Amino acid sequence: MDDKIGLILLAAGNSVRYNGIKLLDTVLEKQMYRHIVDKVKTLPLVPKIMVTQYDEIAEKVLTDGFHVKINDRPEDGISRSIRLGLKEALEIEPSLDAVLFSVCDQPYITRNTIEAVIDAYRSQYQEIVCAYYGDKLGNPCIFGRKYFEELDKLTGDIGGKSIIKHNMEDVFLLQVDNPKELVDIDTRQN
């Protein structure tokens, strides 16, 4: 039987370096956050959670079958979004085996890469699977249940990469074909 894998999309950042709400800006003919939503909305991952501070995103993803968790304190860093999303996912599906995390500011990530990360988790017998290119760890990443407690203890602007770096013996790194897939847009110059 397949592992029960949930999905958590992180879309609550303040876009400080971007000078505007980047997730709502148009990139490649659609709002930035829509790229990942459109690629994952039909994947057999349950539940699907969107963690955001933006009402417009929250309202639109409900029609895509996502549960929404509002991060009312995004200034507390990405760790708060991770904790909120994980708590929501486990309330909906307490027997989750793993969670795939991804960010909404990587418009070039492909569905093939996302599916490859899921397939790697199911076939490599590692508790963490992370997309990478060269020496850059990226998203998406899957964390098995073994790491839920550590994810829940993250604080500040520290994300799952800190857990990955401290547990490399338990990580399968999936190299992407094109480094552009892992580009997250932080400034208008990206």
N, C-alpha and C positions, 0 to 999 in steps of 0.2 A: 504494500500500500504506500502511496506517495506521502511524503511529509506534508504536514499542514503548514503552509508558509503564508504569512500575512504581508501586507505592503504598507509602508509608511512613507509618504511624500512630505518633505520639509519645505515649507514656503512661508516662513514667518519672519525672515530677516528684515532689517530696517534699510538695507541698501545704502548705507552711509557713503561708501566710496563711489556709488553710482550717481548720486545726486538726483534722485527720483525713485519711483517705485519700479524697479527693473522688471519684476515679474509680470507687470501689466503692460510693459512696452512691447511693441511689435518687433519681432525678429523672424526673418524668413516667412513673412506674410501671416504670422499669427502671434498672439500674446505669448511671451516667453514661457510661462508656466504650462501652456496648452501642449507644448511639444511632448513633455513627459507624460502628461495625462492621456493624451491620445495614443501613446505607445503602450501604456500599461492597462488601460481601462478594460480591455477584453481578456487580459491574462487570467488564468484560473488561480488567483491569489485571493484569499479571504481571511480576514476582512481587508478592505482597502481604506486607508485613513489618510486624510489630508490635514496636516497641521499648518495653520495659517493665522495671520492677524488681519487679513484683508477680507472684508465682507463680499466683495465682488467675486473673489476666487471661491470662497465658501459656498455662495449661492450657486455658482455655475457647476461645481464638481458634484453637488448633490444629484444633479440630473445624470451624471456619469456613473452613479452607483457608489460613490465614495461616502464614507462617514466623515464628518468634519469635527476637528477639535480646534478650538480657538486658543491661540497663545496670546493671552492678554498682557504678557510681560516679555516681549521679545528681547528687550534690553538685557535680560538675564542670560542670553547666549543660546547657542544651538543645543546645549545640554537640556534646557527646559523643553524644547520642542521634541527632542528624542524621548524624554521621560513621559511627556504628555501623550505622545503617539503610542508608545509602548503600553502605557496604562490603559488607554482606550482600546487598543487591539486585544489585550488580554481580558478586558471586561466583556468584549463581544465574543471572543473565541478563547476561553481559558486553556484549551489544550493545544495551543500553537506550539509547533516544533521549532519554528524559525521566523524571522522577520527580514524582509528585504527593505532596506532604506535607500532612498534616493533623494536628490535635491531637484529643485525646479528651475535652476539657472544653468543647466547643461543642455541647450537645445540641440546639440549635435549628436547626442547619444542615440544609438540605434536600438530598435526593438530586438534585432539579432543579438546584440551584446547583452541586453537585459535577459533574454531567454537563455543565453549561454551561461550567465551567472547562476540562474536558477538550475539549469541542467548540471552545472559543476557542483553545486551544493548537494544535489540528489545523487551524484555518482562518485564524488571524490572522498567522501567520508571525513571531511574536515568540518569543523564547527563554524568556521568563518570563510566566506568567499568574497574576494574583493577584486574589482576591475583595476587594472593598472597599465601603465605604459612607461617603459624606461624605469626611472626611479620614482615616478609619481603614482602614489595610491590615489584612486578616484572613487567615483560612485557609478553604479550601485554597489552596495555591499550587503551580504546576508550574514546575520548573526544567529547562530543556533541558540536554543533555550539555555544552554549552559552559561551564556553570557548576558542573559536578561538582567540578572542582579547587578552586574558591573555597569551595564548601560544605565540602569536606574540610579546609580550612584554618581554619574557624571555631574560636574558642576561647571558653571561659567561658560565660556565660549570654547569648551573642549568637547569634541565629538568622538565618534567611534574609532577614529584613526589611532587614538592613544591606546585603546584596547588592542587593536590589531598589532601595533608595534611592540607591545609587551607580550604577545602570544603568538609569535610568528610560527612556532611549531604546530599550531592548530589552524593555520591559514593556508588556503589555496588561492594563489594569485592568478587571475585570468587576464592574460594580456589582450588588450583591444588591438584591432588592426590599424586604426587610425588615431593618432594622439589627439586630434581635434575633438574626438568624442568626449574626452575628459575635461575639455575647457569649460570652466564655469565662468560666467560673465559677471565680473565684479565692477567693471568701469565701462563707460561708454566707448572706450577705445578697443575693447576686446574684439 
